[in-house]
Amino acid sequence: MKTAAIIVAGGVGSRFGEYPKQFEVLGGKTVISYSVETAVSTVDQVVVVLPEDYLDQYSTILKEMGVNKVVPGGHSRSESVRHGLKEVDIKVEEVLVHDAARPLATKRLFEIVLSKLNGGEKGVIPVIEISDTVKRVSKGYVDLTLDRSTLALVQTPQGFDRKVLTLAHESFGDATDDSTLVELLGYNVAVVPGEPENIKITKPIDLKVADILLQRIVAKDKSR
C-alpha cells in the first residue's frame, strides 16, 4: 500500500519571533529537518509545504534530503495542507499529515499511525492524557470544571485514508487539525498513544525544552 506524508511548515511563526520556528536550529540541524528525515525513512512520498518567501532558499536542500515535492503554503494551516494534498501521487492510499513544529516525533509513532490505518481505520491521531485539572473559563470566572478523563491532547502525525482526507478538504473549511474536518464528515477517528517528547514548538522557550529532550534522547540511544 503506497503511503505519503505532508510536512506542514507553511506558517511564519508570529508567536515565535521574526524568523519562522521551523528553520531555527535544534541540535545542530534545522527544526524541519527532523520531521523530514523521519518521514523520508517511513513513507513512499514526502511533500513539504513552506512559506512562499522561503521556497528558493530551502527547496533544493529539502529535495537533497529525499523530499519529492516542495510547495508554497496558504493563508491558513488547512489551506497549506490542501496545497500539499494536491501534490500527493494518485496511487497513494494513506496520507500522514505532520507539523514540522513537532521535530521529536519518532519513526515508531509514524509507523504506529500507519499500522492502525492498515487495519481499516479512516483516520488515526496520537493523543496523550491530560494530567492537569481543566476548567472552562468565561469573562474572568470559572464556568465549568471538565472531566479530564474524557479529554486528551492531540499530536501529529495524523493519518488518513487518502480519499477521506481529500473529501474532508473539499469543503475548504479551516481547523486547527485535519481530524476535525474528517470528524465533521461523520467518520470515526481512532486514537493511539502519543509521545510525551513530541512537543510542539510554538514559543522560544519550547525550543529550549526540545533541546533538553533531544539531548536525553541522544544520550539514551548511546547507552543502548
C-alpha positions in Angstrom: 0.0 0.0 0.0 1.6 3.3 -1.1 1.9 6.0 1.6 2.8 9.7 1.7 3.5 12.4 4.3 2.7 16.0 4.1 5.0 18.1 6.3 3.3 21.3 7.2 5.7 24.1 7.6 3.9 26.9 5.8 3.5 29.3 8.8 5.6 32.3 9.5 5.5 31.7 13.3 4.1 35.1 14.5 4.2 33.8 18.1 7.8 32.7 17.9 9.6 35.7 16.5 10.7 37.2 13.3 12.3 34.0 12.0 10.0 31.0 11.4 10.4 28.4 14.0 10.8 25.5 11.5 14.1 27.0 10.4 15.5 27.6 13.8 18.5 25.4 14.9 17.9 22.4 17.2 20.8 20.1 18.0 22.9 21.4 15.1 20.1 21.0 12.5 17.0 22.9 11.4 13.8 22.0 13.2 12.2 21.0 10.0 14.9 18.6 9.1 14.0 16.2 11.9 10.4 15.7 10.6 11.7 15.4 7.0 14.2 12.7 7.9 11.7 10.7 9.8 9.1 10.9 7.0 11.6 10.1 4.2 12.6 6.9 6.1 9.0 5.9 6.7 6.7 6.6 3.7 6.9 6.4 -0.1 6.4 10.1 -0.9 7.1 13.3 1.1 5.6 16.6 0.3 6.7 19.7 2.3 4.7 22.9 2.5 6.8 26.0 3.1 6.2 29.8 3.4 6.5 31.2 -0.2 9.3 33.5 0.8 11.5 30.6 1.8 10.9 28.3 -1.2 14.0 29.4 -3.1 16.2 29.1 0.0 15.2 25.6 1.1 13.6 23.7 -1.8 17.0 22.3 -3.1 18.1 21.4 0.4 14.9 19.5 1.1 15.0 17.7 -2.2 18.5 16.6 -1.5 17.2 15.1 1.8 14.7 13.0 -0.2 11.7 15.2 -0.3 9.7 14.7 -3.5 7.7 17.9 -3.7 8.0 21.4 -2.1 5.1 23.7 -2.4 4.1 27.1 -1.1 1.7 27.3 1.9 -1.6 29.0 2.1 -3.2 31.6 4.4 -4.1 29.0 7.0 -2.9 25.6 8.1 -5.8 23.9 6.4 -5.1 25.7 3.2 -1.5 24.7 3.4 -2.5 21.0 3.8 -4.7 21.3 0.7 -1.8 22.7 -1.3 0.3 19.7 -0.2 -2.5 17.2 -0.8 -2.8 18.3 -4.4 0.8 17.1 -5.0 0.3 13.6 -3.5 0.7 10.9 -6.0 -2.6 9.5 -7.3 -1.5 6.0 -6.3 -1.1 6.9 -2.6 -3.8 5.3 -0.4 -2.7 6.5 3.1 -1.5 10.0 4.0 0.2 11.3 7.1 0.0 15.0 8.0 2.7 16.2 10.4 3.5 19.6 11.8 7.2 20.5 11.2 7.0 22.2 14.6 7.0 18.7 16.2 10.6 17.6 15.4 10.8 14.9 18.1 8.0 12.6 16.8 9.7 9.3 16.3 9.7 6.9 13.3 7.9 4.4 15.7 5.0 6.8 16.1 4.7 7.3 12.3 4.7 3.6 11.9 2.0 3.1 14.7 -0.3 5.5 13.0 0.2 3.8 9.6 -0.3 0.4 11.1 -3.7 1.5 12.5 -4.7 2.8 9.1 -3.7 -0.6 7.6 -6.2 -2.1 10.0 -9.0 -0.3 8.2 -9.4 2.9 10.1 -10.2 6.0 8.1 -8.5 8.4 10.5 -5.9 8.0 13.3 -4.4 10.5 15.7 -1.9 10.2 18.5 -3.0 11.6 21.9 -1.7 11.9 25.4 -3.6 12.1 28.7 -4.1 15.4 30.4 -2.6 15.5 33.9 -3.8 18.9 35.0 -7.3 19.9 36.1 -9.1 21.6 33.2 -11.6 24.3 33.6 -13.7 26.3 31.2 -13.4 30.0 31.8 -15.8 32.8 30.8 -15.4 36.5 31.5 -12.7 36.0 34.1 -14.5 33.3 36.1 -14.7 29.5 36.1 -17.7 28.4 34.1 -17.2 24.7 34.4 -14.7 22.1 35.6 -14.3 19.5 32.9 -13.8 15.7 33.4 -10.2 15.3 32.2 -10.6 11.5 31.9 -12.6 12.1 28.7 -10.1 14.7 27.3 -6.8 14.3 25.6 -4.1 16.4 24.0 -3.7 15.8 20.2 -0.4 15.4 18.4 0.8 14.7 14.9 1.4 12.8 12.7 -2.2 12.2 11.9 -3.0 9.6 9.4 -5.9 9.3 7.0 -7.3 7.3 4.1 -6.4 9.5 1.2 -9.9 9.6 -0.3 -11.4 10.6 3.1 -8.9 13.3 3.7 -9.4 14.7 0.2 -13.2 14.7 0.7 -12.8 16.5 4.1 -10.8 19.2 2.5 -13.1 19.7 -0.4 -15.3 21.8 2.0 -12.4 24.3 2.1 -13.0 24.5 5.9 -10.4 25.6 8.4 -9.5 23.8 11.6 -6.5 23.5 13.9 -6.0 19.9 12.8 -7.2 17.7 10.0 -9.0 15.2 12.1 -11.6 17.9 12.9 -12.6 18.2 9.2 -12.8 14.4 9.0 -15.0 14.2 12.1 -17.3 16.8 10.6 -18.0 14.3 7.7 -19.2 11.8 10.2 -16.1 9.5 10.2 -14.8 7.9 13.3 -11.2 8.9 14.2 -9.2 6.3 16.1 -6.6 7.2 18.7 -3.2 5.8 19.5 -0.8 6.7 22.4 1.2 9.8 21.6 4.7 10.5 22.9 5.4 12.9 25.8 8.6 14.2 24.0 6.6 15.0 20.9 6.1 18.6 21.9 5.1 21.4 19.6 7.5 24.3 19.3 5.4 27.5 19.4 7.4 29.9 21.6 11.2 30.4 22.1 11.0 28.5 25.5 9.7 25.4 23.6 12.9 25.3 21.6 15.0 25.2 24.7 12.8 22.4 26.1 13.1 20.5 22.9 16.9 20.8 23.0 16.9 19.3 26.5 14.6 16.4 25.4 16.8 15.8 22.3 19.9 15.6 24.5 18.2 13.0 26.7 17.1 11.0 23.6 20.6 11.0 22.2 22.1 10.0 25.5 19.6 7.2 25.8 20.4 5.9 22.3 24.1 5.9 23.0 23.7 3.9 26.2 21.9 1.1 24.4 
